[in-house]
Amino acid sequence: MATEQSEGIRAAAILARLDRLPGTRHVWKLIALLSLGGMFEFYDLFMTAYVVPGLMKSGLLANVSVSIFAGPAFRALHMFERLAQIDSDTTCGRSAAYAASALA
């Protein structure tokens, strides 16, 4: 019970800080860039989760084609994620690298 109240207080404090941000061009640019990154992330997830089974049902992809499509995609995502993690740990730290990638 106490932890739920402290989490609620902390969440309210974060929301209050966000409400106090001025509506400047810079803040709106950050919001737009984060939203754009989220859009591409969801597009990537839905492409492999919903579009490929639809292509299989229509007969455009065979079972072998799906593995050819999905296997390298997930392998490449994993490989680049590991490379980015190693690079961010050695050069500037994880929090700075995350902020830069989220805002770039």
C-alpha positions as CSV (number, residue, x, y, z in Angstrom):
1,M,0.0,0.0,0.0
2,A,2.8,2.4,0.9
3,T,4.7,1.6,-2.2
4,E,1.7,2.3,-4.4
5,Q,1.2,5.7,-2.8
6,S,4.9,6.6,-3.2
7,E,4.8,5.5,-6.8
8,G,1.6,7.6,-7.3
9,I,3.3,10.6,-5.7
10,R,6.4,10.1,-7.9
11,A,4.2,9.8,-11.0
12,A,2.4,13.0,-10.1
13,A,5.6,14.8,-9.6
14,I,6.8,13.7,-13.0
15,L,3.6,14.8,-14.6
16,A,3.8,18.2,-12.9
17,R,7.3,18.7,-14.2
18,L,6.1,17.9,-17.7
19,D,3.2,20.3,-17.4
20,R,5.6,23.1,-16.4
21,L,7.7,22.7,-19.6
22,P,7.1,25.6,-21.9
23,G,5.5,24.9,-25.2
24,T,8.5,26.0,-27.3
25,R,9.5,25.0,-30.7
26,H,12.3,22.8,-29.3
27,V,10.0,20.8,-27.0
28,W,7.5,20.2,-29.8
29,K,10.3,19.1,-32.1
30,L,11.4,16.6,-29.5
31,I,7.8,15.3,-29.1
32,A,7.5,15.0,-32.9
33,L,10.8,13.1,-33.2
34,L,9.9,10.7,-30.4
35,S,6.5,10.1,-32.0
36,L,8.1,9.5,-35.4
37,G,10.5,7.0,-33.9
38,G,7.6,5.2,-32.2
39,M,5.7,5.1,-35.4
40,F,8.5,3.3,-37.2
41,E,9.0,0.9,-34.3
42,F,5.3,-0.1,-34.4
43,Y,5.4,-0.4,-38.2
44,D,8.3,-2.8,-37.9
45,L,6.5,-4.9,-35.2
46,F,3.2,-5.0,-37.1
47,M,4.9,-5.8,-40.4
48,T,6.3,-9.0,-39.1
49,A,3.4,-9.8,-36.8
50,Y,0.4,-9.2,-39.0
51,V,1.3,-8.5,-42.6
52,V,3.4,-11.6,-43.2
53,P,0.7,-14.1,-42.0
54,G,-1.8,-12.3,-44.3
55,L,0.7,-12.7,-47.2
56,M,0.9,-16.4,-46.3
57,K,-2.8,-16.8,-46.3
58,S,-3.2,-15.1,-49.7
59,G,-0.6,-17.5,-51.1
60,L,2.1,-14.8,-51.9
61,L,4.5,-16.3,-49.4
62,A,5.2,-20.0,-48.8
63,N,6.3,-21.3,-45.5
64,V,9.9,-21.3,-46.6
65,S,9.6,-17.7,-47.7
66,V,8.5,-16.6,-44.3
67,S,11.6,-18.0,-42.6
68,I,13.7,-16.4,-45.3
69,F,12.0,-13.1,-44.5
70,A,11.8,-13.2,-40.7
71,G,15.0,-15.0,-39.8
72,P,17.6,-12.5,-41.2
73,A,15.4,-9.5,-40.0
74,F,15.6,-10.6,-36.4
75,R,19.2,-11.7,-36.7
76,A,20.1,-8.3,-38.0
77,L,18.1,-6.5,-35.3
78,H,19.9,-8.5,-32.6
79,M,23.3,-7.9,-34.2
80,F,22.9,-4.2,-34.5
81,E,21.4,-3.9,-31.0
82,R,24.5,-5.6,-29.6
83,L,26.9,-3.4,-31.6
84,A,25.0,-0.3,-30.4
85,Q,25.2,-1.5,-26.8
86,I,28.9,-2.1,-26.9
87,D,29.5,1.2,-28.7
88,S,27.4,3.2,-26.2
89,D,29.0,1.5,-23.2
90,T,32.5,2.3,-24.4
91,T,32.1,5.9,-25.7
92,C,29.4,7.9,-23.9
93,G,27.4,5.7,-21.5
94,R,24.0,4.1,-21.9
95,S,21.8,7.0,-20.7
96,A,23.4,9.5,-23.0
97,A,23.3,7.1,-26.0
98,Y,19.6,6.3,-25.3
99,A,18.8,10.0,-25.2
100,A,20.7,10.7,-28.4
101,S,19.1,7.8,-30.3
102,A,15.6,8.7,-29.0
103,L,16.0,12.4,-30.0
104,A,17.9,11.9,-33.3
